[in-house]
Amino acid sequence: MTEIFREVDEELRRDNWQKLWQRYGKYAIAFVVLIVAVTALNVGWRDYQMRQQRSSSDAFLAALELAKSDRIPEALSEFAVLKEEGAGGYAILAEFRQAALRSENGEIDTAIEIYDRIAEDSSQDDLLSELATLYSVILQSESGNAASLIARLESIAGEGRPWRYSAREAIAVLNIRLGEMMKAQEAFTALVDDLEAPRNMRARAAEMLRVLDS
């Protein structure tokens, strides 16, 4: 009797599967085809992105070589193309290199404009936008309005900010320009006492304290 029930149960299951396949089989096939197509598309897209990044990497390295060979106009031209067409992070790297080359070539105002454009771009990661702010301020540290520059740096000098130590050092130097020696000494002392600050920065701060105390 048990064997009969088992056979009946198997027949029912088989019959049910046949009915389900007749009703939904075409959808199952379509679903499988869709999965295969999406997988192929994803693989193709990843391959395309990798090719684009390799191409951008090669172009970036070639532009760096042009700069090292003092072929500055050509390097700037290549970086300009990468800024518009570079894949991954190469577009923003090209923009930073453009600014650096402009600065090294004595085109300070143009370099500042580039850094400020990066800093004001809300789509950029804080790490990059704050670095651009720091570079912009450094280029203006001798001629710009010291109080205004300090105000710009305060937003990136807070605890936990990625470039806080460089920002604090720059603020201390700008305070010297303002004649705020006490504030400068306090800032340099804080850097010396902060064991998490970069060693070379702590050494510079200690040297500045010796100069200010002399």
HELIX and SHEET records of a PDB file:
HELIX    1   1 THR A    2  LYS A   68  1                                  67    
HELIX    2   2 ILE A   72  GLU A   85  1                                  14    
HELIX    3   3 TYR A   90  GLU A  104  1                                  15    
HELIX    4   4 ILE A  108  ALA A  119  1                                  12    
HELIX    5   5 ASP A  126  GLN A  140  1                                  15    
HELIX    6   6 ALA A  146  GLU A  154  1                                   9    
HELIX    7   7 ARG A  164  LEU A  178  1                                  15    
HELIX    8   8 MET A  181  ASP A  193  1                                  13    
HELIX    9   9 ARG A  199  ASP A  213  1                                  15    
END                                                                             
